[in-house]
Amino acid sequence: MQSDALLHVANFSTLLVCMVLKFPQIFVLLRAKTTTGVSLQSIVLELVGYIVFVTYQVYYDYPPPTYLEYPILIAQDVVLLLLILLYDGRLQNSLVYSVVFVVGWRLLTVEKWIIDFAMSLCTFISAASKFAQLQCLWKSKDAGQVSALTWGLATYTCATRIYTTMATTGDMQVLVRFIVMTFLNLWVLLSVLYYRRQGRSSIKED
């Protein structure tokens, strides 16, 4: 009974957090109107990972509470992608991205082996999105407009999904993905906080 209550809390809190997960990053970009420190490649790869993951869960009829937040995250990432393209002066490319994502999504469920293969790559795709953001931070040495709150919330949601996956489906591919994502989200968060602190120190010295 207690484990059922804990599972309910974990699912509900994850969904609640994911409903606003990207809002801090979206608001930062809207206010700054610049994408300094934010990686376009990271957002694109993250979107691909989300689409593959939610399609896999639906295809195998997994319990909706274990993946309900992903359509919300996809919608928020689409907004982020459009903002980045807008402020980078490349909004005309949005149609190309739309066609590629829709066609790719449709192809995923044409054959069972395709969705299984895509899911086997999902962890690498999602990990690549985090490394793209880390690389952007390492290169610029500036957290710029990257929202620490968004990455903190992302770390929390992946951590809770480790528990919910173990308590429900026990799918090892999904479990490994969430363990890796928790670690990488935390790494990005710590990097953002580090470069933000470095930036403040340099301002004080000046």
C-alpha positions in Angstrom: 0.0 0.0 0.0 2.8 2.4 0.9 4.7 1.5 -2.3 1.5 2.2 -4.3 1.2 5.6 -2.7 4.9 6.4 -3.3 4.5 5.4 -6.9 1.5 7.6 -7.3 3.4 10.5 -5.8 6.4 9.9 -8.0 4.3 9.7 -11.2 2.2 12.8 -10.2 5.1 15.0 -9.2 7.0 14.0 -12.3 4.1 15.0 -14.5 3.6 18.2 -12.6 7.2 19.2 -12.9 7.4 18.4 -16.6 4.4 20.6 -17.3 6.6 23.6 -16.5 10.1 22.0 -17.0 11.1 24.1 -20.0 9.3 27.3 -18.9 12.3 28.8 -17.1 14.4 28.3 -20.3 11.7 29.7 -22.5 11.2 32.8 -20.4 15.0 33.4 -20.2 15.2 33.3 -24.0 12.1 35.6 -24.4 13.6 38.1 -22.0 17.1 38.1 -23.4 16.3 37.6 -27.1 19.7 35.9 -27.5 20.7 32.2 -27.4 24.1 32.5 -25.8 25.1 29.2 -24.3 22.1 27.3 -25.5 22.8 24.5 -28.0 20.5 24.1 -31.0 22.0 20.6 -31.6 21.1 19.7 -28.0 17.5 20.6 -28.4 17.2 18.8 -31.8 18.7 15.6 -30.4 16.6 15.8 -27.3 13.5 16.1 -29.4 14.5 13.0 -31.4 15.1 11.1 -28.1 11.7 12.1 -26.7 9.8 11.1 -29.9 11.5 7.7 -30.0 10.9 7.1 -26.3 7.2 8.0 -26.2 6.6 6.1 -29.5 8.2 3.0 -28.0 6.1 3.2 -24.8 2.9 3.6 -26.8 3.8 0.9 -29.2 4.2 -1.7 -26.4 1.2 -0.4 -24.5 3.0 0.6 -21.4 1.1 2.3 -18.5 0.3 5.9 -19.6 1.4 7.4 -16.2 5.0 6.2 -17.0 5.3 8.4 -20.1 2.5 10.9 -20.0 4.9 13.9 -19.6 6.7 13.3 -22.9 4.1 14.8 -25.2 4.2 17.9 -22.9 8.0 18.0 -23.1 7.9 17.6 -26.9 5.6 20.6 -27.2 7.9 22.7 -24.9 11.0 21.6 -26.9 9.3 22.6 -30.1 8.7 26.1 -28.7 12.3 26.3 -27.6 13.5 25.2 -31.0 11.4 27.9 -32.7 12.7 30.5 -30.4 16.4 29.5 -31.0 15.8 29.6 -34.8 14.1 32.9 -34.5 16.8 34.6 -32.5 19.5 33.0 -34.6 17.8 34.4 -37.8 17.1 30.9 -39.1 13.3 30.7 -38.6 12.9 29.7 -42.3 14.5 26.3 -41.4 11.6 25.4 -39.1 9.6 23.9 -42.0 12.5 21.5 -42.8 12.7 20.4 -39.2 8.9 19.9 -39.1 8.9 17.6 -42.1 11.9 15.6 -40.9 10.4 15.0 -37.4 6.9 14.1 -38.8 8.3 11.7 -41.4 10.7 10.2 -39.0 8.0 9.6 -36.4 5.8 7.9 -38.9 8.6 5.6 -40.0 9.2 4.4 -36.5 6.2 2.1 -36.3 6.3 0.8 -39.9 8.0 -2.4 -38.6 8.6 -3.8 -35.1 12.3 -4.0 -35.6 12.5 -0.3 -36.5 11.1 0.9 -33.2 13.1 -1.7 -31.3 16.3 -0.6 -33.0 15.5 3.1 -32.5 14.9 2.5 -28.8 18.3 0.7 -28.5 19.8 4.0 -29.9 17.6 6.3 -27.8 19.9 6.4 -24.8 22.9 7.4 -27.1 20.8 10.0 -28.8 19.6 11.5 -25.6 23.1 11.4 -24.1 24.4 13.1 -27.3 22.0 15.9 -26.6 23.4 16.5 -23.2 27.0 16.3 -24.4 26.1 18.8 -27.1 25.0 21.2 -24.4 28.1 20.5 -22.3 30.3 21.1 -25.3 28.6 24.4 -26.0 29.3 25.4 -22.3 32.9 24.2 -22.5 33.5 26.1 -25.7 31.9 29.4 -24.6 32.9 29.1 -20.9 29.7 31.1 -20.4 26.4 29.8 -19.1 24.8 32.7 -21.0 21.0 32.2 -21.2 21.0 28.6 -20.0 18.5 28.0 -17.2 19.9 26.2 -14.2 16.3 25.7 -12.9 15.3 23.8 -16.1 18.3 21.5 -15.8 17.6 21.0 -12.0 14.0 20.0 -12.7 15.2 17.7 -15.5 17.5 15.9 -13.1 14.6 15.4 -10.6 12.2 14.0 -13.2 14.8 11.5 -14.5 15.6 10.4 -11.0 11.9 9.8 -10.2 11.5 7.8 -13.4 14.3 5.4 -12.2 12.0 4.5 -9.4 8.8 4.3 -11.4 10.4 2.1 -14.1 11.7 -0.3 -11.5 8.2 -0.4 -9.8 6.2 -0.9 -13.0 7.6 -2.3 -16.3 11.2 -3.1 -15.2 12.3 -2.5 -18.8 16.1 -2.5 -18.6 16.6 -0.3 -21.7 14.3 2.3 -20.2 15.9 2.0 -16.8 19.5 2.4 -18.2 18.3 5.4 -20.1 17.0 7.2 -17.0 20.1 6.4 -15.0 22.3 7.9 -17.7 20.1 10.9 -18.2 20.0 11.6 -14.4 23.8 11.7 -14.3 24.2 13.8 -17.5 21.5 16.3 -16.5 23.2 16.8 -13.2 26.5 17.3 -15.0 25.0 20.0 -17.1 23.4 21.6 -14.1 26.7 21.7 -12.2 28.5 23.1 -15.3 25.9 25.9 -15.6 26.3 26.8 -11.9 30.1 26.7 -12.2 30.3 29.0 -15.3 27.7 31.3 -13.8 29.8 31.6 -10.7 33.0 32.2 -12.7 31.2 34.9 -14.6 30.2 36.7 -11.4 33.7 36.4 -10.1 35.2 38.0 -13.2 32.7 40.9 -13.0 33.6 41.5 -9.4 37.3 41.6 -10.3 36.6 44.1 -13.0 
